[in-house]
Amino acid sequence: MSRFIIGGTQSGVGKTTITAALIRALTSRSLKIQPFKVGPDYIDPGYHNLASGRQTRNLDGWMLQEGQIKEVLGRNTPPGVTGVIEGVMGLYDGYSSRGEEGSTAHIAKITKTPVILIIDGSKMARSAAALALGYKTLDQEVNIGGIIFNRLGSENHYRILKEAVEFLEVPVLGYLPRDMNSLLPERHLGLVPITEMEKVEEFLDYWAEKVEDFLDLEKLLEIADTAGEIEMPLELTMPALREKGKNFCNLAVVRDRAFSFYYPENLELLQHWGASIKEISLMEDKSLPEDCHGLYIGGGFPEVFAGELSRNESMRKSIRKRAQKGMPIYGECGGFMYLTRGIKDFEGNFHPMAGLFDCTAVMGSKRKALGYTLVETRRDNFLTFKGERSRGHEFHWSEIEKPGPEEEEFIYSIVNKEGRVDGLLKDKVLGSYVHLHFYSNPLLARRFVEACREYRDIEDLSG
């Protein structure tokens, strides 16, 4: 199995640009490339998807068990496919400063994958050797297979840096010039998604030309071929066979400019248990499909498109009508915000939303939450039962403003966040800021589909 990880010395070193560039360049060579992203990220994978023409997969050392990581990696990199994995933050940064869980280094060790270390060499010379030495020796089980210097101003600068690290006996694969690092637009949650980017294909083609010119891709592929074999676990979270026949139901999944954040494994588990997924838009479609038995609204940027979402009054009415009839509806983060009375944007303007929860999502001037979440269910609902634990993450700038929130109303206790609570339930409508990874509790998908079937059967009887 051929693969490599792009790891950085810290956040902002250029991992996403370089990873997307390498994917596009190698794909242009007619190689089959499967992209992966370490950690809980939805935006960076969009650039990988476009560069490769394949769905990026997340490899997360905190939300997933080791066997599940190997399962996701092994299932998606059959013989003849090269895996390109973008790391998260700095190489050793993860869930805790005292451990490796969730870090790029953790994934490299679990998957026996060589790391290509990206160093921003723009403001250093021989000091690069001290930096590289530290990353190489901190954990001897992490295989630093190569080094790439980024944001250099000249060939002479590259020569100085390359000579400085030669004693490490780690191949230096080249450098990338400053002019490649045209800044991608960012906002409060990071990079702007590709769905909102103009000329993104031109960016990718330009970056691909640069890595062809400045990097030794043949050596890179040789290093990729040194990756160890992946032993698939005996018990798979996603069995090969899917449920069929009477278990069938239709699940509407929102995918448009406002909502696009989903783990592919979540959707695949839902399909395995019998859900036929129908993609819809809360911005363009006027109502839910007639044969829809459930609704899943993932995360995204409803605050950016609040005006358009609010103006689609017929869709909001359609969702309220189905909720009143008992259709299961699940919203995560941005999807949760849409299910409230409305969104108050950064300027303080109020935009009415679906109105299924009696509260308002208010955008703040700073980030409200970021990081992994271990949630324990406080009340039985159609996804989880009281006392069950599931893993996910949160990243949001808004908070829920209620007339007088009662703590016992909330669905989840966030065990690893000092007893915080989150999530609301009203009949068969569940919303939460937490992005759950269904692999951490596979019963989530099964129960969601079962709830959709129950609604389908009731509709069939009444119809």
Secondary structure, 3 states (H helix, E strand, C coil): CEEEEEEECCCCCCHHHHHHHHHHHHHHCCCEEEEEEECCCCCHHHHHHHHHCCCCEEECCCCCCHHHHHHHHHHHCCCCEEEEEEEEEECCCCCCCCCCCCCHHHHHHHHCCCEEEEEECCCCCCHHHHHHHHHHHCCCCCCEEEEEEEEECCHHHHHHHHHHHHHHCCCEEEEEEHHHCCCCCEECCEECCHHHCCCHHHHHHHHHHHHHHHECHHHHHHHHCCCCCCCCCCCCCCCCCCCCHHHCEEEEEECCCCEEECCHHHHHHHHHCCEEEEEECCCCCCCCCCCCCEEEECEECCCCCHHHHHHCHHHHHHHHHHHHCCCCEEEECHHHHHCEEEEECCCCCEEECCCCEEEEEEECCCCCEEEEEEEEECCCCCCCCCCCEEEEEEEECEEEECCCCCHHHCCEEECCCCCEEECEEECCEEEECCEECHHHCCHHHHHHHHHHHHHHHHHHHHC
